[in-house]
Amino acid sequence: MKRRDFLKTGTMAGLGAGLTILNFPVFGKNAPSNKLVLGVMGVNSRGNWLAQCAAKLPGAEIGYICDVEDGAIAKGLKAIAGAQQRQPTVIKDIRKLLERKDFDALFVATPDHWHAPAAIMATAAGKHVYVEKPCAHNPHEGELLTAAAKKYNRLVQMGNQRRSWPNLQQAVKEVKEQKVLGKVYYGKGWYVNNRAPIGIGKKISVPATLDWDLWQGPAPRRDYLDNIVHYNWHWRWNWGTSETCNNATHELDCLRWFMDVEFPTKVTSAGGRYAYPPDDWETPDTQVLQFEFEGNKAITWEGRSCSPFELEAAGRGFALFGENGSLYNSGGDNYKLIDPKGKVIKEVKQSANPNQSVTNTVSPAGEFYDAVHINNFLESIRGNATLNSEINIGYRSTLLCLLGNIAQRSGRILHTDPTNGHILNDQEAMQMWERTYEKGWAPKV
């Protein structure tokens, strides 16, 4: 059986049978002509999971892991052990890793402030890139990364994996091609969680296991506090991008995809750090974003980081509203079509990992659904597929989140150019289009 035919039939057949994409024959995985050697940057959590998924795919090998913390490195090596014969080489400094010529693509799963700078460096070094959402810490970085992919002729895929989920792909065809909802004029997304307060960090000595300077990389230097690494950086503007880019990216991407909209004309945000007494959490824990688009279309997103009460009986998801009915998604690879009277006329359920928690911080849908997106990236490198979320798509969805953050931080209603998303007639807000970098670290194309 030819490899291309196997991937086309084996993937879908595996899904239909409740199996996973990982059940490939050994000969395919070991075929030298198909082998891609990968590097993974950031292996404490999400990157650790991506490395495990990629290592099990045919013709893929994790040749390098790159991290600046010894505990994360140990976790990464342990995760890959058993999935492949070769133990990855550890290189802590991404600049040193990118000097190596013996690997094909880099996975970037670091804290957000590293995403675009590392991806840009990788494309310049001739590597294809899989970059986790958000693809940028600020809009300027997203534009630079898009330009870098084009300049260096590299494939760059963002980790908005829903673009590769079979049932959602089917639903998009029904909505956009078959017009089952008629004109879709409004979309709503949401995400809730039960995150604890992070307190006031204490300034302590940097652990010997951590290269704090390299961890900060492009970001302006800050003192090390005991409540930043590994996760709470998400809620600090110097490194993180709020719950919007942490999670809204997925639902906003789906809504943009289904509704066929690109850049907004107007952006508003309401919210703040409401749930707990003041602590080091700087970004909103409660936020409602609204986006207006040309063609009389609008999208809203509601996020509650510290209140787990579900919306529409799901911890996350999205809904579409059209002239002939609505569509409901409860966070996974599923959907319902509902007629104007509220009757469910079609329901498609998630086939693999149906009980996976959609607010799981490592993988909201389970191994199959990450593997199909990674496999799409690898097969695109081989020339057998087209990227489902090339960086121009990923950046436009990330931009909605970043514009929401700018609206929130500036306290302004943003009016934006529908051709590129740039903020109009507001120089103060537009100053947040890019950030200040540590000297010598500003990304360039």
C-alpha positions as CSV (number, residue, x, y, z in Angstrom):
1,M,0.0,0.0,0.0
2,K,1.3,3.4,-0.9
3,R,2.0,5.7,2.1
4,R,-0.3,8.4,0.8
5,D,-3.2,6.0,0.4
6,F,-2.6,4.5,3.8
7,L,-2.7,7.9,5.5
8,K,-6.0,8.8,3.7
9,T,-7.7,5.5,4.5
10,G,-6.0,4.5,7.8
11,T,-6.7,7.8,9.6
12,M,-10.4,7.9,8.9
13,A,-10.9,4.2,9.3
14,G,-9.1,4.4,12.6
15,L,-11.5,7.1,13.7
16,G,-14.6,5.3,12.6
17,A,-13.5,2.2,14.5
18,G,-12.8,4.1,17.7
19,L,-9.1,3.5,17.2
20,T,-6.4,6.2,17.0
21,I,-4.2,7.5,14.2
22,L,-1.2,5.9,16.1
23,N,-1.9,2.4,14.9
24,F,0.4,2.5,11.9
25,P,2.6,-0.3,10.7
26,V,6.2,-0.3,11.7
27,F,7.6,-0.3,8.2
28,G,6.1,3.1,7.6
29,K,7.6,4.6,10.7
30,N,11.0,3.3,9.8
31,A,11.1,4.1,6.1
32,P,14.2,6.3,5.7
33,S,12.7,8.3,2.8
34,N,9.8,9.4,5.0
35,K,11.7,10.2,8.2
36,L,11.5,13.7,9.6
37,V,13.7,14.6,12.6
38,L,12.1,17.1,15.0
39,G,13.2,19.4,17.7
40,V,10.8,20.4,20.6
41,M,11.3,23.6,22.5
42,G,9.6,23.7,25.9
43,V,8.8,20.2,27.2
44,N,7.3,20.8,30.7
45,S,3.7,20.5,29.8
46,R,2.1,21.0,26.4
47,G,5.4,20.5,24.6
48,N,5.9,17.2,26.5
49,W,2.6,16.0,25.2
50,L,3.2,17.1,21.6
51,A,6.6,15.3,21.7
52,Q,4.9,12.1,22.8
53,C,2.3,12.4,20.1
54,A,4.8,13.2,17.3
55,A,7.2,10.4,18.3
56,K,4.5,7.8,17.8
57,L,3.7,9.0,14.3
58,P,5.1,7.2,11.2
59,G,8.4,8.5,10.0
60,A,8.8,11.0,12.8
61,E,11.7,11.1,15.4
62,I,12.3,13.5,18.2
63,G,16.0,14.3,17.7
64,Y,16.3,17.2,20.1
65,I,14.6,18.7,23.1
66,C,15.3,22.2,24.1
67,D,14.4,23.5,27.6
68,V,16.0,25.7,30.2
69,E,14.8,23.8,33.3
70,D,16.3,20.5,34.4
71,G,13.0,19.1,35.7
72,A,11.3,19.8,32.4
73,I,14.1,18.1,30.5
74,A,13.8,15.0,32.6
75,K,10.1,14.9,32.0
76,G,10.6,15.3,28.3
77,L,13.2,12.5,28.1
78,K,10.9,10.2,30.1
79,A,7.9,11.0,28.0
80,I,9.7,10.0,24.8
81,A,11.4,6.9,26.2
82,G,9.8,3.8,24.6
83,A,8.3,5.7,21.7
84,Q,11.5,5.6,19.7
85,Q,14.8,3.9,19.8
86,R,16.9,7.0,19.8
87,Q,17.2,9.2,22.9
88,P,16.9,12.9,22.0
89,T,19.9,15.2,22.4
90,V,19.4,18.0,24.9
91,I,20.4,21.5,24.0
92,K,19.2,24.2,26.4
93,D,19.9,27.3,24.2
94,I,17.6,27.6,21.2
95,R,20.3,29.6,19.3
96,K,22.7,26.7,19.6
97,L,20.0,24.2,18.6
98,L,19.2,26.1,15.4
99,E,22.8,25.9,14.4
100,R,22.3,22.2,13.9
101,K,21.6,21.1,10.3
102,D,20.4,17.5,11.1
103,F,16.7,18.2,11.9
104,D,13.8,19.3,9.8
105,A,11.3,21.1,12.0
106,L,10.9,22.8,15.3
107,F,7.9,22.5,17.7
108,V,7.6,25.6,19.9
109,A,5.6,25.1,23.1
110,T,7.3,27.6,25.4
111,P,5.7,30.4,27.4
112,D,4.0,32.8,25.1
113,H,6.7,35.5,24.9
114,W,9.0,33.0,23.2
115,H,6.5,31.7,20.6
116,A,7.1,34.2,17.7
117,P,10.8,35.0,18.3
118,A,11.7,31.3,18.4
119,A,9.6,30.5,15.3
120,I,11.1,33.4,13.4
121,M,14.6,32.3,14.3
122,A,13.8,28.8,13.2
123,T,12.4,29.8,9.8
124,A,15.6,31.9,9.2
125,A,17.6,28.7,10.1
126,G,15.7,26.8,7.4
127,K,13.3,24.9,9.7
128,H,9.6,24.3,9.3
129,V,7.7,25.3,12.5
130,Y,4.8,24.0,14.5
131,V,4.1,26.8,17.0
132,E,1.6,26.5,19.8
133,K,-1.2,29.1,20.2
134,P,-0.9,32.0,20.5
135,C,1.5,32.4,17.7
136,A,2.5,35.8,19.0
137,H,2.7,37.9,22.2
138,N,1.7,41.0,20.3
139,P,0.3,41.8,16.8
140,H,3.6,43.0,15.4
141,E,5.2,39.6,16.2
142,G,2.4,37.9,14.3
143,E,3.0,40.1,11.3
144,L,6.7,39.4,11.5
145,L,6.2,35.6,11.7
146,T,3.9,35.6,8.7
147,A,6.5,37.6,6.8
148,A,9.3,35.2,7.9
149,A,7.4,32.1,6.7
150,K,7.0,33.8,3.3
151,K,10.6,35.1,3.1
152,Y,12.3,31.9,4.1
153,N,9.7,29.7,2.3
154,R,9.0,27.6,5.4
155,L,5.8,25.9,6.5
156,V,4.6,27.3,9.8
157,Q,1.5,25.7,11.4
158,M,-0.2,27.0,14.5
159,G,-1.5,24.6,17.2
160,N,-5.2,25.5,16.7
161,Q,-5.8,21.8,16.2
162,R,-9.6,22.1,15.7
163,R,-8.9,22.9,12.1
164,S,-7.9,19.3,11.7
165,W,-10.8,17.7,13.6
166,P,-12.9,15.6,11.2
167,N,-16.3,16.3,12.5
168,L,-15.7,20.1,12.7
169,Q,-14.4,20.0,9.1
170,Q,-17.6,18.3,8.2
171,A,-19.6,20.9,10.0
172,V,-17.8,23.7,8.3
173,K,-18.8,22.3,4.9
174,E,-22.5,22.1,6.0
175,V,-22.5,25.7,7.2
176,K,-20.4,27.4,4.5
177,E,-21.1,25.2,1.4
178,Q,-24.5,23.7,2.1
179,K,-25.8,26.8,3.9
180,V,-27.7,24.7,6.5
181,L,-28.0,27.8,8.8
182,G,-28.6,30.3,6.0
183,K,-26.7,33.5,6.6
184,V,-24.8,33.2,9.9
185,Y,-24.7,36.6,11.6
186,Y,-23.6,35.9,15.2
187,G,-21.2,33.6,17.0
188,K,-20.5,33.1,20.7
189,G,-17.6,31.3,22.4
190,W,-16.8,30.7,26.0
191,Y,-14.3,29.2,28.4
192,V,-14.5,28.6,32.2
193,N,-12.2,27.2,34.8
194,N,-11.6,27.1,38.5
195,R,-8.1,28.6,38.9
196,A,-6.8,29.4,42.4
197,P,-5.3,32.7,43.4
198,I,-1.5,33.0,42.9
199,G,-0.7,35.2,45.8
200,I,2.1,37.7,46.1
201,G,5.4,36.2,44.9
202,K,8.5,36.3,47.1
203,K,11.8,37.3,45.6
204,I,14.1,34.4,46.0
205,S,17.3,33.0,44.5
206,V,16.8,31.5,41.1
207,P,16.9,27.7,41.5
208,A,20.1,26.0,40.3
209,T,18.0,23.9,37.9
210,L,16.7,26.9,36.0
211,D,18.4,29.3,33.5
212,W,16.2,32.3,34.4
213,D,18.0,34.6,31.9
214,L,17.3,32.3,29.0
215,W,13.8,31.5,30.2
216,Q,13.1,35.2,29.9
217,G,14.8,35.5,26.5
218,P,13.2,38.3,24.5
219,A,11.2,39.7,27.4
220,P,12.6,42.6,29.5
221,R,14.2,41.3,32.6
222,R,12.3,40.9,35.9
223,D,13.3,39.5,39.3
224,Y,12.7,35.8,39.9
225,L,9.6,35.3,42.1
226,D,8.5,32.0,43.6
227,N,5.1,32.0,41.9
228,I,5.9,32.4,38.2
229,V,7.4,29.2,36.9
230,H,5.9,26.9,35.6
231,Y,2.4,28.1,34.9
232,N,1.5,31.5,36.5
233,W,3.5,33.4,34.0
234,H,0.2,33.2,31.9
235,W,-1.3,35.9,34.1
236,R,1.7,38.4,33.9
237,W,1.8,40.7,30.9
238,N,5.5,40.6,30.6
239,W,5.4,36.9,29.5
240,G,1.7,35.9,29.2
241,T,-1.3,36.9,27.1
242,S,-4.3,36.3,29.5
243,E,-6.9,33.7,29.2
244,T,-7.9,35.2,25.9
245,C,-4.8,33.9,24.0
246,N,-4.5,31.0,26.4
247,N,-7.9,29.6,25.5
248,A,-10.2,32.0,23.6
249,T,-7.8,31.5,20.6
250,H,-9.5,28.1,19.9
251,E,-13.1,29.1,20.0
252,L,-12.5,32.5,18.2
253,D,-10.6,30.6,15.5
254,C,-13.6,28.2,15.0
255,L,-16.0,31.1,14.9
256,R,-13.9,33.0,12.4
257,W,-13.6,29.8,10.3
258,F,-17.3,29.0,10.3
259,M,-18.4,32.6,9.8
260,D,-15.8,33.3,7.1
261,V,-14.6,36.5,8.6
262,E,-11.1,37.9,8.7
263,F,-10.3,41.2,10.4
264,P,-12.8,43.1,12.6
265,T,-14.0,46.7,12.3
266,K,-14.7,47.2,16.1
267,V,-13.4,45.6,19.3
268,T,-14.6,46.0,22.8
269,S,-13.6,44.4,26.2
270,A,-15.2,44.4,29.6
271,G,-13.6,42.7,32.6
272,G,-10.8,42.6,35.1
273,R,-9.2,40.8,38.0
274,Y,-12.4,40.3,40.0
275,A,-12.5,36.9,41.6
276,Y,-9.9,37.3,44.4
277,P,-8.2,40.0,46.5
278,P,-5.3,41.7,44.7
279,D,-2.4,39.4,44.0
280,D,0.3,39.1,41.2
281,W,-2.4,38.1,38.7
282,E,-2.4,41.1,36.3
283,T,-4.6,39.9,33.4
284,P,-8.4,39.6,33.6
285,D,-9.9,36.6,35.3
286,T,-13.3,37.6,34.0
287,Q,-13.7,39.1,30.5
288,V,-16.2,39.5,27.7
289,L,-15.0,40.4,24.3
290,Q,-17.0,41.6,21.3
291,F,-15.9,41.9,17.7
292,E,-17.9,43.4,14.8
293,F,-17.2,42.6,11.2
294,E,-18.2,43.8,7.8
295,G,-21.4,42.2,6.5
296,N,-23.4,42.7,9.7
297,K,-21.7,39.9,11.6
298,A,-20.5,39.9,15.3
299,I,-18.7,37.5,17.6
300,T,-18.5,37.5,21.4
301,W,-16.4,35.5,23.8
302,E,-16.9,35.1,27.6
303,G,-14.1,33.9,29.8
304,R,-14.2,33.1,33.5
305,S,-10.9,31.8,34.8
306,C,-11.9,31.5,38.4
307,S,-15.6,30.4,38.3
308,P,-16.3,26.9,36.9
309,F,-20.1,27.3,36.3
310,E,-20.6,26.0,32.8
311,L,-22.2,27.9,30.0
312,E,-24.6,25.9,27.7
313,A,-23.7,22.8,29.8
314,A,-20.1,22.9,28.7
315,G,-16.8,24.3,30.2
316,R,-16.0,25.6,26.7
317,G,-17.4,25.7,23.3
318,F,-19.1,27.9,20.7
319,A,-22.4,28.5,19.0
320,L,-23.5,29.9,15.7
321,F,-26.7,31.7,15.0
322,G,-28.2,32.0,11.5
323,E,-31.4,32.8,9.7
324,N,-32.3,29.1,9.4
325,G,-31.2,27.8,12.8
326,S,-28.1,27.4,15.0
327,L,-25.1,25.2,15.6
328,Y,-23.8,24.2,19.0
329,N,-20.3,22.8,19.9
330,S,-19.5,21.7,23.5
331,G,-15.7,22.0,23.2
332,G,-14.8,18.7,21.5
333,D,-15.1,17.3,17.9
334,N,-18.9,17.4,18.0
335,Y,-21.8,19.5,17.0
336,K,-25.6,19.8,17.0
337,L,-27.7,21.5,14.4
338,I,-30.8,23.1,15.8
339,D,-33.8,24.5,13.9
340,P,-35.4,27.9,14.5
341,K,-37.9,26.3,16.9
342,G,-35.1,24.9,19.1
343,K,-35.4,21.3,17.9
344,V,-32.2,19.3,17.4
345,I,-32.2,18.1,13.8
346,K,-28.8,16.6,13.7
347,E,-26.2,15.5,16.3
348,V,-22.6,14.4,15.6
349,K,-20.7,13.1,18.6
350,Q,-16.9,12.9,19.1
351,S,-15.7,9.4,18.2
352,A,-12.3,9.2,20.0
353,N,-11.8,10.0,23.7
354,P,-15.5,11.1,24.1
355,N,-15.1,11.6,27.9
356,Q,-11.9,13.8,27.7
357,S,-12.3,17.0,29.8
358,V,-12.5,19.9,27.3
359,T,-10.8,22.2,29.9
360,N,-7.8,19.8,30.3
361,T,-4.7,22.1,30.3
362,V,-2.6,19.7,28.3
363,S,-4.9,18.2,25.7
364,P,-8.6,19.2,25.6
365,A,-9.6,16.3,23.3
366,G,-7.0,13.6,23.7
367,E,-4.2,12.0,21.7
368,F,-6.0,11.3,18.4
369,Y,-7.0,15.0,18.0
370,D,-3.6,16.3,18.6
371,A,-2.0,13.6,16.4
372,V,-4.2,14.5,13.3
373,H,-3.1,18.1,13.5
374,I,0.6,17.2,13.9
375,N,0.3,14.6,11.2
376,N,-1.1,17.2,8.8
377,F,2.0,19.3,9.5
378,L,4.3,16.5,8.9
379,E,2.6,15.3,5.7
380,S,2.6,18.9,4.4
381,I,6.4,19.0,4.8
382,R,6.5,15.7,2.8
383,G,4.4,17.3,0.1
384,N,1.4,15.0,0.7
385,A,-1.0,17.5,2.2
386,T,-1.7,21.2,2.7
387,L,-1.5,22.9,6.1
388,N,-4.9,23.1,7.8
389,S,-3.7,26.1,9.8
390,E,-0.9,27.9,8.1
391,I,0.4,30.9,10.0
392,N,-1.6,33.5,8.1
393,I,-4.8,31.8,9.4
394,G,-3.3,31.2,12.9
395,Y,-2.2,34.8,13.2
396,R,-5.6,36.3,12.2
397,S,-7.3,34.3,14.9
398,T,-4.6,35.2,17.5
399,L,-5.0,38.8,16.5
400,L,-8.6,38.8,17.7
401,C,-7.4,37.8,21.2
402,L,-4.5,40.4,21.1
403,L,-6.9,43.2,20.1
404,G,-9.2,42.2,22.9
405,N,-6.2,42.5,25.3
406,I,-5.4,45.9,23.9
407,A,-9.0,47.1,24.3
408,Q,-9.0,45.8,27.9
409,R,-5.6,47.4,28.8
410,S,-6.2,50.7,27.1
411,G,-9.8,51.0,28.3
412,R,-10.8,52.0,24.7
413,I,-13.3,50.9,22.1
414,L,-11.0,50.0,19.2
415,H,-12.0,50.8,15.6
416,T,-9.9,48.7,13.3
417,D,-9.0,48.5,9.6
418,P,-11.0,45.5,8.1
419,T,-8.1,44.8,5.7
420,N,-5.4,44.2,8.3
421,G,-6.7,44.7,11.8
422,H,-4.7,47.8,12.5
423,I,-6.1,50.2,15.1
424,L,-7.5,53.4,13.6
425,N,-7.2,56.9,15.0
426,D,-5.8,55.9,18.4
427,Q,-2.1,56.3,18.7
428,E,-2.1,55.4,22.4
429,A,-3.8,52.0,21.8
430,M,-1.7,51.4,18.7
431,Q,1.5,51.7,20.9
432,M,0.5,48.3,22.3
433,W,0.7,46.8,18.8
434,E,4.3,45.8,19.7
435,R,6.3,45.4,22.8
436,T,9.7,46.4,24.3
437,Y,12.3,43.7,24.1
438,E,15.4,42.9,26.2
439,K,18.4,44.5,24.4
440,G,19.6,42.3,21.6
441,W,16.5,40.1,21.5
442,A,14.1,41.9,19.2
443,P,12.9,39.6,16.4
444,K,13.8,40.7,12.9
445,V,12.9,39.4,9.4
